[in-house]
Amino acid sequence: MKKKVLLISVNRSDFGIQRSLIKKLLKEKNLKFKLLVTGTHLSNYFGYTVNEIRDEKIRSFSEIKLSDFDYKNQNIINLISDSTKKFYTYYKTYKPDLVIILGDRYEMLSAAIPLVTLNIPVAHIHGGERTEGSFDDIFRNMITTCADLHFVCHDTYKKRVSSIKGNTKNIFNFGSLSLEDVNNLKLKKKNDIEKKFNIIFKKKNILITYHPETRFKGAKKNDINILFKAIDKFDDINFIFTIPSPDPGNKNIIKKIESYCNNKQNCFYVKSFGKVYYFSTLKIVDAVLGNSSSGILEVPSFKKTTINIGDRQLGRLQANSIINCKLDIIDITKGIEKVYSVSQQKLLTKTKNIFYKKSTSNKIVRKIKSFLNNE
């Protein structure tokens, strides 16, 4: 009998990262693969990104609608509790032999907890990383504790997972899945991007993704205003904002971004690019500004600068192309100016992505099959 492998996707980001793996698993004749779609994929507020999955012609998937997130700290507990029950009910019915969970979201933690009680093996992707400025750091380590099979993207992260688990069994560094598509995807042209998202590219362009900092008490509702004041100084640059993650403080940031972009001719707001259009945009822009993990993991592969703001990504390993700055008007301004400096442009020609390895998805699939056969 074919072993059932279930992969969970809760948002546009993790689907984009796992896209190549999903395609490979769908082609495996000795496995019965299914994608479970949930979280913000099914939210109109976040662009109803389940349509991006349908566009990929992935037919083997189910949906679970989780409770709406209302952006208050105390209600994350209610969401985790409700989500855990829904995942438990689904697992009891579907009876998977292995469940693949990526990353560090609280939705993913909700998916992992009932698997432990049901004695269903968990494969965890992107464990061992550190992001001291967000709840995700804690959730990631909790998922690692629940998992039986681990796919990390750096040897340092492999050691960290090993220290959490207390052994080196079933921990593999095959590189970051998200980087497989950098050279494989057929990217869109500039005109196609402008037409689809109603944006305009100038000679100079910067992409912005700014998430709430959820761990530090110093984070304030008006932190995003500091970013606005910094980019106000650059009328010759077009700034393209993307939607922040569904964390406490998210709604306030989105409202401010929408209002700001409506009053600025050189600022644009896009809810969801999807991986193809996102990578296509990275090819065009000069830099990425904000505090997104993509700026650390993916952007160096495009030999573009990342201006990493604040402490959300504090603790991640970084390429030499990344400029770290405080959430401070002067510091952010200097970071933007440095993007266009001769020294920074020269440095980019030598930039290498420390998380890249060849054939990541193929190696993961082979190891999953081996694990299931041994089990």
Buried (B, 14 or more C-beta within 10 A) or exposed (E): EEBBBBBBBBBBBBBBBBBBBBBBBBEBEEBBBBBBBBBBBBBEBBBBBBEBBEEBEBEEBEEBEBEEBEBEEEBBEEBBEEBBEBBBEBBEEEEBBBBBBBBBBBBBBBBBBBBEEBEBBBBBBBBBBBBBBBBBBBBBBBBBBBBBBBBBBBEBBBBBBBEBBEEEEBBBBBBBBBBBBBEEBEBBEBEEBBEEBEBEBEEBBBBBBBBBBBBEEEBEEEBBEBBBEBBEEBEEBBBBBBBBBBBBBBBBBBEBBEEBBEEBEBBBBBBBBBBBBBBBBBBBBBBBBBBBBBBBBBBBBBBBBBBBBBBBBBEBBBBEBBBBBEBBBEBBBBBBEBBBEEEBEEBBEEBEBBBBBEEBBBBBBEBBBEBBEEE
